[in-house]
Amino acid sequence: MEKMILLATLGIAGLMNAKGSVEKKTETGKIKIAFELCGVMVTYFDTQGRPYDQKWFTSDQPNLTSCMAYQAGVIANLRSQGYRVEKTQTEATTDVN
């Protein structure tokens, strides 16, 4: 049975303006590192092309480059499990709805 998925929202750096911060005190002051939510929406299809499941894979990432590397890792992991991956581009959003 051929497995197929569609990465519906690849490229969601800064998915929901959800910034967290980590502060580390040092002798010279504070270092502040901001993280943004990065995600991939995956839609699973059966052999007839009908969607049967949908999942979010998310991670906090410090920048767009790290987010893209995380997304590539999700895709590689799904392919290693035998899924055929097709990407669709969507625009990034900062909606919190």
DSSP file (Angstrom, degrees, kcal/mol; ACC not computed):
  #  RESIDUE AA STRUCTURE BP1 BP2  ACC     N-H-->O    O-->H-N    N-H-->O    O-->H-N    TCO  KAPPA ALPHA  PHI   PSI    X-CA   Y-CA   Z-CA
    1    1 A M              0   0    0      0, 0.0     2,-0.4     0, 0.0    45,-0.0   0.000 360.0 360.0 360.0 128.8    0.0    0.0    0.0
    2    2 A E        -     0   0    0     81,-0.0     2,-0.4    45,-0.0    81,-0.1  -0.667 360.0-147.3 -83.8 129.4    1.4    3.3   -1.0
    3    3 A K  E     -a   83   0A   0     79,-0.6    81,-1.8    -2,-0.4     2,-0.4  -0.790  18.8-177.9 -94.9 137.7    1.5    6.0    1.7
    4    4 A M  E     +aB  84  45A   0     41,-0.9    41,-2.7    -2,-0.4     2,-0.3  -0.999   6.0 176.2-137.4 139.2    1.0    9.6    0.7
    5    5 A I  E     -aB  85  44A   0     79,-2.6    81,-1.3    -2,-0.4     2,-0.5  -0.940  18.6-144.5-134.7 160.8    1.0   12.8    2.6
    6    6 A L  E     -aB  86  43A   0     37,-2.9    37,-2.8    -2,-0.3     2,-1.3  -0.991  11.9-142.7-127.0 122.8    0.8   16.4    1.8
    7    7 A L  E >   -aB  87  42A   0     79,-2.5    81,-1.9    -2,-0.5     3,-0.7  -0.729  25.8-178.0 -84.8  99.0    2.7   19.0    3.8
    8    8 A A  E 3  S+     0   0A   0     33,-1.5    -1,-0.2    -2,-1.3    34,-0.1   0.826  70.1  27.9 -76.1 -34.5    0.0   21.7    3.7
    9    9 A T  E 3  S+     0   0A   0     32,-0.9     3,-0.3    -3,-0.1     2,-0.3  -0.369  73.2 160.5-128.8  58.2    1.7   24.5    5.5
   10   10 A L  E <   +a   89   0A   0     78,-1.0    80,-0.9    -3,-0.7    30,-0.1  -0.583  62.1  43.1 -74.5 136.8    5.4   24.2    5.0
   11   11 A G        +     0   0    0     28,-0.4     2,-0.3    -2,-0.3    -1,-0.2   0.840  64.9 147.0  97.2  40.7    7.2   27.4    5.6
   12   12 A I  E >   +C   39   0A   0     27,-0.8     3,-0.9    -3,-0.3    27,-0.5  -0.330  14.1 162.6-107.1  50.5    5.5   28.6    8.8
   13   13 A A  E 3  S+C   38   0A   0     -2,-0.3    25,-0.2     1,-0.3    80,-0.1  -0.505  76.0  18.3 -66.3 135.2    8.3   30.3   10.5
   14   14 A G  T >  S+     0   0    0     23,-0.6     3,-1.0    -2,-0.2    -1,-0.3   0.916  84.1 176.5  68.3  41.8    6.8   32.6   13.1
   15   15 A L  T <  S+     0   0    0     22,-2.4    80,-0.2    -3,-0.9    23,-0.1   0.878  71.8   5.7 -48.7 -52.8    3.6   30.6   13.0
   16   16 A M  T 3  S-     0   0    0     21,-0.2    -1,-0.3    78,-0.1    78,-0.2  -0.407  94.3-106.5-134.1  59.2    1.8   32.3   15.7
   17   17 A N    <   +     0   0    0     -3,-1.0     2,-1.2    76,-0.4    77,-0.1   0.702  68.2 152.8  24.7  38.6    3.8   35.3   17.0
   18   18 A A        +     0   0    0     19,-0.1     2,-0.5     2,-0.0    19,-0.4  -0.717  19.0 177.9 -98.8  84.6    4.4   33.1   20.0
   19   19 A K        +     0   0    0     -2,-1.2     2,-0.3    17,-0.1    17,-0.2  -0.765   7.1 180.0 -94.0 128.7    7.7   34.4   21.3
   20   20 A G  E     -E   35   0B   0     15,-1.4    15,-1.9    -2,-0.5     2,-0.4  -0.732  13.2-148.7-110.9 168.8    9.2   32.9   24.4
   21   21 A S  E     -E   34   0B   0     -2,-0.3     2,-0.5    13,-0.2    13,-0.2  -0.996  10.3-155.5-142.6 151.6   12.5   34.1   25.8
   22   22 A V  E     -E   33   0B   0     11,-1.7    11,-1.9    -2,-0.4     2,-0.4  -0.992  15.0-161.4-123.0 127.4   15.3   32.6   27.7
   23   23 A E  E     -E   32   0B   0     -2,-0.5     2,-0.5     9,-0.2     9,-0.2  -0.917   5.9-171.3-113.8 136.6   17.4   34.8   29.9
   24   24 A K  E     -E   31   0B   0      7,-1.7     7,-1.7    -2,-0.4     2,-0.4  -0.985  17.3-139.7-126.2 121.9   20.9   33.9   31.1
   25   25 A K  E     +E   30   0B   0     -2,-0.5     2,-0.3     5,-0.2     5,-0.2  -0.644  27.8 171.5 -82.3 133.6   22.6   36.1   33.7
   26   26 A T  E >   -E   29   0B   0      3,-3.0     3,-0.7    -2,-0.4    -2,-0.0  -0.771  49.2 -96.2-128.5 176.7   26.3   36.7   33.2
   27   27 A E  T 3  S+     0   0    0     -2,-0.3     3,-0.1     1,-0.2    -2,-0.0   0.818 124.2  45.9 -65.7 -29.1   28.8   39.0   34.8
   28   28 A T  T 3  S-     0   0    0      1,-0.2     2,-0.3     0, 0.0    -1,-0.2   0.541 125.5 -80.8 -93.3  -6.2   28.4   41.5   32.0
   29   29 A G  E <   -E   26   0B   0     -3,-0.7    -3,-3.0     2,-0.0     2,-0.4  -0.990  65.7 -33.1 145.8-153.5   24.6   41.5   31.9
   30   30 A K  E     -E   25   0B   0     -2,-0.3     2,-0.5    -5,-0.2    -5,-0.2  -0.825  37.1-151.2-109.6 145.6   21.8   39.5   30.5
   31   31 A I  E     -E   24   0B   0     -7,-1.7    -7,-1.7    -2,-0.4     2,-0.5  -0.971  15.3-162.2-111.4 125.8   21.6   37.5   27.3
   32   32 A K  E     -E   23   0B   0     -2,-0.5     2,-0.5    -9,-0.2    -9,-0.2  -0.942   6.4-172.1-114.7 125.6   18.1   37.3   25.8
   33   33 A I  E     -E   22   0B   0    -11,-1.9   -11,-1.7    -2,-0.5     2,-0.4  -0.969  10.5-153.7-117.1 122.0   17.3   34.6   23.2
   34   34 A A  E     -E   21   0B   0     -2,-0.5     2,-0.4   -13,-0.2   -13,-0.2  -0.759   7.7-163.8 -96.7 140.6   13.9   34.8   21.5
   35   35 A F  E     -E   20   0B   0    -15,-1.9   -15,-1.4    -2,-0.4     2,-0.4  -0.929   1.0-159.9-120.3 147.2   12.2   31.7   20.0
   36   36 A E  E     - D   0  61A   0     25,-2.8    25,-2.8    -2,-0.4     2,-0.3  -0.945  30.3-101.6-124.6 149.7    9.3   31.5   17.6
   37   37 A L  E     - D   0  60A   0    -19,-0.4   -22,-2.4    -2,-0.4   -23,-0.6  -0.517  37.6-169.9 -71.2 129.5    7.0   28.7   16.9
   38   38 A C  E     +CD  13  59A   0     21,-2.8    21,-2.4    -2,-0.3     2,-0.3  -0.960  13.6 171.4-120.3 137.1    7.9   26.8   13.8
   39   39 A G  E     -CD  12  58A   0    -27,-0.5   -27,-0.8    -2,-0.4   -28,-0.4  -0.961  30.9-152.8-149.4 165.0    5.5   24.2   12.3
   40   40 A V  E     - D   0  57A   0     17,-2.2    17,-2.4    -2,-0.3     2,-0.6  -0.992  16.9-148.6-135.3 126.3    4.6   21.8    9.6
   41   41 A M  E     - D   0  56A   0     -2,-0.4   -33,-1.5    15,-0.2   -32,-0.9  -0.867  17.9-164.2 -94.7 124.9    1.0   20.8    8.9
   42   42 A V  E     -BD   7  55A   0     13,-3.3    13,-2.7    -2,-0.6     2,-0.5  -0.944   6.9-165.1-115.4 126.4    0.9   17.2    7.5
   43   43 A T  E     -BD   6  54A   0    -37,-2.8   -37,-2.9    -2,-0.5     2,-0.4  -0.947  12.1-148.2-109.6 126.8   -2.2   15.8    5.9
   44   44 A Y  E     -BD   5  53A   0      9,-3.0     8,-2.8    -2,-0.5     9,-1.2  -0.786  12.7-164.0 -97.2 136.3   -2.3   12.0    5.4
   45   45 A F  E     -BD   4  51A   0    -41,-2.7   -41,-0.9    -2,-0.4     2,-0.1  -0.899  13.2-131.0-118.8 147.2   -4.2   10.6    2.3
   46   46 A D    >   -     0   0    0      4,-2.6     3,-1.9    -2,-0.3    -1,-0.0  -0.242  44.6 -86.5 -82.8-178.1   -5.3    7.0    1.6
   47   47 A T  T 3  S+     0   0    0      1,-0.3    -1,-0.1     2,-0.1   -44,-0.0   0.697 128.7  57.3 -67.4 -18.2   -4.6    5.2   -1.6
   48   48 A Q  T 3  S-     0   0    0      2,-0.1    -1,-0.3     0, 0.0    -3,-0.0   0.417 120.8-106.9 -89.3   1.4   -7.7    6.7   -3.2
   49   49 A G  S <  S+     0   0    0     -3,-1.9    -2,-0.1     1,-0.3    -4,-0.0   0.620  75.0 136.9  85.5  13.5   -6.5   10.2   -2.5
   50   50 A R        -     0   0    0      1,-0.0    -4,-2.6     2,-0.0    -1,-0.3  -0.794  57.2-118.0 -94.6 133.1   -8.9   11.0    0.3
   51   51 A P  E     +D   45   0A   0      0, 0.0    -6,-0.3     0, 0.0     3,-0.1  -0.451  37.2 167.5 -68.2 139.4   -7.5   12.7    3.4
   52   52 A Y  E     +     0   0A   0     -8,-2.8     2,-0.3     1,-0.4    -7,-0.2   0.483  60.5  14.7-128.7 -10.1   -7.9   10.6    6.6
   53   53 A D  E     -D   44   0A   0     -9,-1.2    -9,-3.0     2,-0.0    -1,-0.4  -0.987  52.6-163.4-160.8 158.0   -5.7   12.4    9.2
   54   54 A Q  E     +D   43   0A   0     -2,-0.3     2,-0.3   -11,-0.2   -11,-0.2  -0.981  12.5 179.5-148.2 134.4   -3.9   15.7    9.8
   55   55 A K  E     -D   42   0A   0    -13,-2.7   -13,-3.3    -2,-0.3     2,-0.4  -0.986  21.5-136.6-138.8 147.1   -1.2   16.5   12.3
   56   56 A W  E     -D   41   0A   0     -2,-0.3     2,-0.5   -15,-0.2   -15,-0.2  -0.853  11.4-163.9 -96.6 136.1    0.9   19.5   13.4
   57   57 A F  E     +D   40   0A   0    -17,-2.4   -17,-2.2    -2,-0.4     2,-0.3  -0.990  23.8 174.3-115.2 117.9    4.6   19.0   14.0
   58   58 A T  E     +D   39   0A   0     -2,-0.5     2,-0.3   -19,-0.2   -19,-0.2  -0.884  15.4 168.9-129.5 157.1    5.9   22.1   15.9
   59   59 A S  E     -D   38   0A   0    -21,-2.4   -21,-2.8    -2,-0.3     2,-0.5  -0.964  37.4-111.3-159.6 146.3    9.1   23.2   17.5
   60   60 A D  E     -D   37   0A   0     -2,-0.3   -23,-0.2   -23,-0.2   -41,-0.0  -0.735  41.8-179.5 -81.0 127.9   10.4   26.5   19.0
   61   61 A Q  E     -D   36   0A   0    -25,-2.8   -25,-2.8    -2,-0.5   -47,-0.1  -0.968  31.4-138.3-131.2 146.2   13.2   27.8   16.8
   62   62 A P  S    S+     0   0    0      0, 0.0     2,-0.3     0, 0.0   -28,-0.1   0.715  80.8   1.5 -78.0 -20.4   15.4   30.9   17.1
   63   63 A N  S  > S-     0   0    0    -27,-0.1     4,-2.0     1,-0.1     5,-0.1  -0.954  77.9 -92.9-158.2 173.6   15.4   31.9   13.5
   64   64 A L  H  > S+     0   0    0     -2,-0.3     4,-2.7     1,-0.2     5,-0.2   0.873 119.3  55.3 -63.1 -39.6   14.1   31.1   10.0
   65   65 A T  H  > S+     0   0    0      1,-0.2     4,-1.9     2,-0.2    -1,-0.2   0.920 109.8  46.1 -60.9 -44.4   17.2   29.1    9.0
   66   66 A S  H  > S+     0   0    0      2,-0.2     4,-2.3     1,-0.2    -1,-0.2   0.872 111.5  52.9 -65.6 -37.1   16.7   26.8   12.1
   67   67 A C  H  X S+     0   0    0     -4,-2.0     4,-2.6     2,-0.2    -2,-0.2   0.926 108.8  48.7 -63.7 -45.2   13.0   26.5   11.3
   68   68 A M  H  X S+     0   0    0     -4,-2.7     4,-2.2     1,-0.2    -1,-0.2   0.867 110.5  51.3 -64.6 -35.8   13.7   25.5    7.7
   69   69 A A  H  X S+     0   0    0     -4,-1.9     4,-1.9     2,-0.2    -1,-0.2   0.900 109.9  50.1 -66.8 -40.6   16.2   22.9    9.0
   70   70 A Y  H  X S+     0   0    0     -4,-2.3     4,-2.1     2,-0.2    -2,-0.2   0.930 111.0  48.8 -61.1 -45.8   13.5   21.5   11.4
   71   71 A Q  H  X S+     0   0    0     -4,-2.6     4,-2.3     1,-0.2    -2,-0.2   0.896 109.5  51.7 -62.9 -40.9   11.0   21.3    8.6
   72   72 A A  H  X S+     0   0    0     -4,-2.2     4,-2.6     1,-0.2    -1,-0.2   0.873 108.6  52.6 -62.5 -36.4   13.5   19.5    6.3
   73   73 A G  H  X S+     0   0    0     -4,-1.9     4,-2.4     2,-0.2    -2,-0.2   0.890 107.2  51.0 -66.1 -40.0   14.1   17.0    9.2
   74   74 A V  H  X S+     0   0    0     -4,-2.1     4,-2.2     2,-0.2    -2,-0.2   0.931 112.3  47.4 -61.6 -45.1   10.3   16.4    9.5
   75   75 A I  H  X S+     0   0    0     -4,-2.3     4,-2.6     1,-0.2    -2,-0.2   0.927 111.7  49.5 -62.7 -46.0   10.1   15.7    5.8
   76   76 A A  H  X S+     0   0    0     -4,-2.6     4,-2.2     1,-0.2    -1,-0.2   0.895 110.7  50.9 -60.7 -40.6   13.2   13.4    5.9
   77   77 A N  H  X S+     0   0    0     -4,-2.4     4,-0.9     2,-0.2    -1,-0.2   0.914 110.8  47.8 -63.8 -43.8   11.7   11.5    8.8
   78   78 A L  H ><>S+     0   0    0     -4,-2.2     5,-2.0     1,-0.2     3,-0.5   0.905 112.0  49.7 -64.9 -41.3    8.4   11.0    7.0
   79   79 A R  H ><5S+     0   0    0     -4,-2.6     3,-1.8     1,-0.2    -1,-0.2   0.889 106.0  56.3 -64.0 -38.2   10.2    9.8    3.8
   80   80 A S  H 3<5S+     0   0    0     -4,-2.2    -1,-0.2     1,-0.3    -2,-0.2   0.739 102.6  57.3 -66.2 -21.1   12.3    7.4    5.8
   81   81 A Q  T <<5S-     0   0    0     -4,-0.9    -1,-0.3    -3,-0.5    -2,-0.2   0.422 127.9 -99.4 -87.2   0.7    9.0    5.9    7.1
   82   82 A G  T < 5S+     0   0    0     -3,-1.8   -79,-0.6     1,-0.3     2,-0.2   0.542  75.1 141.4  97.3   8.4    7.9    5.2    3.5
   83   83 A Y  E   < -a    3   0A   0     -5,-2.0     2,-0.6   -81,-0.1    -1,-0.3  -0.579  50.4-131.5 -82.8 145.5    5.6    8.2    2.9
   84   84 A R  E     -a    4   0A   0    -81,-1.8   -79,-2.6    -2,-0.2     2,-0.5  -0.870  29.2-151.2 -90.6 125.5    5.5   10.0   -0.4
   85   85 A V  E     -a    5   0A   0     -2,-0.6     2,-0.4   -81,-0.2   -79,-0.2  -0.866  18.7-179.6-108.7 128.4    5.8   13.7    0.4
   86   86 A E  E     -a    6   0A   0    -81,-1.3   -79,-2.5    -2,-0.5     2,-0.3  -0.993  17.7-146.2-122.5 133.4    4.3   16.5   -1.7
   87   87 A K  E     -a    7   0A   0     -2,-0.4     2,-0.4   -81,-0.2   -79,-0.1  -0.758  12.0-170.0-101.4 143.4    4.8   20.1   -0.6
   88   88 A T  E     -     0   0A   0    -81,-1.9   -78,-1.0    -2,-0.3     2,-0.3  -0.999  22.3-130.4-125.6 135.9    2.4   23.0   -1.0
   89   89 A Q  E     +a   10   0A   0     -2,-0.4     2,-0.3   -80,-0.1   -78,-0.1  -0.642  28.3 174.3 -85.5 138.3    3.5   26.5   -0.2
   90   90 A T        -     0   0    0    -80,-0.9     2,-0.2    -2,-0.3   -81,-0.0  -0.914  35.3 -98.1-132.7 164.0    1.5   28.7    2.0
   91   91 A E        -     0   0    0     -2,-0.3     2,-0.0     1,-0.1   -80,-0.0  -0.585  39.8-107.3 -84.0 145.6    2.2   32.1    3.3
   92   92 A A        -     0   0    0     -2,-0.2     2,-0.3     2,-0.0   -80,-0.1  -0.356  39.0-161.1 -65.7 150.3    3.5   32.6    6.8
   93   93 A T        -     0   0    0    -80,-0.1   -76,-0.4   -78,-0.1    -1,-0.0  -0.952  29.7-162.1-135.0 153.8    1.1   34.0    9.3
   94   94 A T        +     0   0    0     -2,-0.3   -78,-0.1   -78,-0.2   -79,-0.1   0.163  49.4 134.9-115.8  14.8    1.2   35.7   12.7
   95   95 A D        -     0   0    0    -80,-0.2    -2,-0.1     1,-0.1   -78,-0.0  -0.380  39.5-164.9 -64.9 141.3   -2.5   35.0   13.5
   96   96 A V              0   0    0      1,-0.1    -1,-0.1    -2,-0.1   -80,-0.1   0.248 360.0 360.0-108.8   8.6   -3.1   33.8   17.0
   97   97 A N              0   0    0      0, 0.0    -1,-0.1     0, 0.0    -2,-0.1   0.501 360.0 360.0 -61.7 360.0   -6.6   32.5   16.3
